[in-house]
Amino acid sequence: MPWISPSLTVYLPLATEPVLYILRMSIHKRPRLLSPNLLTQWRSFSLCPVVLAFTLVACTFSFTYRQLDWLVPWHLGDYISFNSAQRSELEQRLEERLEWHCRTQLGAYAGWFREMHAEPLPFTRERLEQHYQQSLEFWRELMENLTPDIAALLFTASDAQVEELMSNLEQRNRELEKQYVTASRKRIRQRRIDRMEEMLRRWIGPLNAPQQQALERWAEDLGPGGEDWMASRDRWQRALDEAFTLRNNPEQFRARIHMLFADPRQLWPESYRKAYASMRERTMEMLAQITAVETPAQERHFRRQLLAWAEDFEQLACPAKSMKENTAGNHF
């Protein structure tokens, strides 16, 4: 399932939090909805294409699907109470998807990291854009394979579970609104800086003075602007609620869920599209400025990170199989 944060386009570092949480769990904890024999597959699945974007463009890649943080299967339980039959179905579908992901995707991720590792530094603005587009392609392929499972699981939700889900989503929206829309501008700006700096430090180490200045200019240039994001999030939630009224027609329900999770931009109002484009451009500029003044130590740190991720993906990838892909879990 998808797990991208509902980060607003003006608060991109927020997008990294759910993924980093998943990564920590993948190494240190067993997901409560998975059986023990899935632990290795769980780790490979959690190292998803979102993580790939962290190398250079996580902050821009992540806000493409800002509505979807809660639908990662092991996180969905925080929003909806599954019964035993639903949990069993979830585990079965997840095992199938983990197998597919491990066997068909991880090798490509490893190749991408090795490609970046071999490239000269610093990355140009054009190369940042190319890597960003590659990360989106990985994500789109993942979502195309996961949305049937999302639809199948949501199709089984009772009216009481739908009400619980909508209530929890509404509560989450209002919490985010307080933190990232109605909070003071000073507090929002500092939160942007802190979260972005935390992400960048993981990949290149401590920032130098010019990099810190570029980060602070970026945070200031974004302005407030969270209202469009919140309106878009609320609109998405209402569309999901309306989708549940289509469960008497499985085909329509499946199509609506596919749109909501694989192509949520269809719901973006024009004001949000413009804000998204502006934020994306400004963030790319900031990343290019930061990479342009990387120190030799930062470049070595970055290359070590790239190589380590490539090696991890290669170790986690499952051998290719000649048998046809098991697609039984893609229908309901």
Salt bridges, closest charged atoms under 4 A:
GLU17 OE1 - ARG195 NH1 3.12
ASP78 OD1 - ARG32 NH2 2.63
ASP78 OD2 - HIS75 ND1 3.06
GLU89 OE2 - ARG93 NE 2.88
GLU96 OE1 - ARG97 NH2 3.52
GLU99 OE2 - ARG103 NE 3.13
GLU99 OE2 - LYS321 NZ 3.22
GLU115 OE2 - ARG127 NH2 3.52
GLU119 OE2 - ARG127 NH2 2.25
GLU119 OE1 - HIS131 NE2 3.28
GLU129 OE1 - ARG125 NH1 3.43
GLU129 OE2 - ARG280 NH2 2.34
GLU137 OE2 - ARG140 NH1 2.71
GLU144 OE2 - HIS258 NE2 3.13
ASP149 OD1 - ARG93 NH1 2.76
ASP149 OD2 - ARG97 NE 2.64
ASP159 OD1 - ARG247 NH2 3.11
GLU170 OE2 - ARG174 NH1 2.49
GLU175 OE1 - ARG172 NH1 3.74
GLU177 OE1 - ARG174 NE 2.90
GLU198 OE2 - ARG202 NH2 2.87
GLU220 OE2 - ARG185 NH2 3.30
GLU220 OE1 - ARG189 NE 2.80
ASP221 OD2 - ARG282 NE 2.91
ASP234 OD2 - ARG174 NH2 3.26
GLU251 OE2 - ARG254 NH2 2.29
GLU281 OE1 - ARG125 NH2 2.82
GLU285 OE1 - ARG282 NH1 3.80
GLU314 OE2 - ARG114 NE 2.51
GLU325 OE2 - ARG103 NH2 3.40
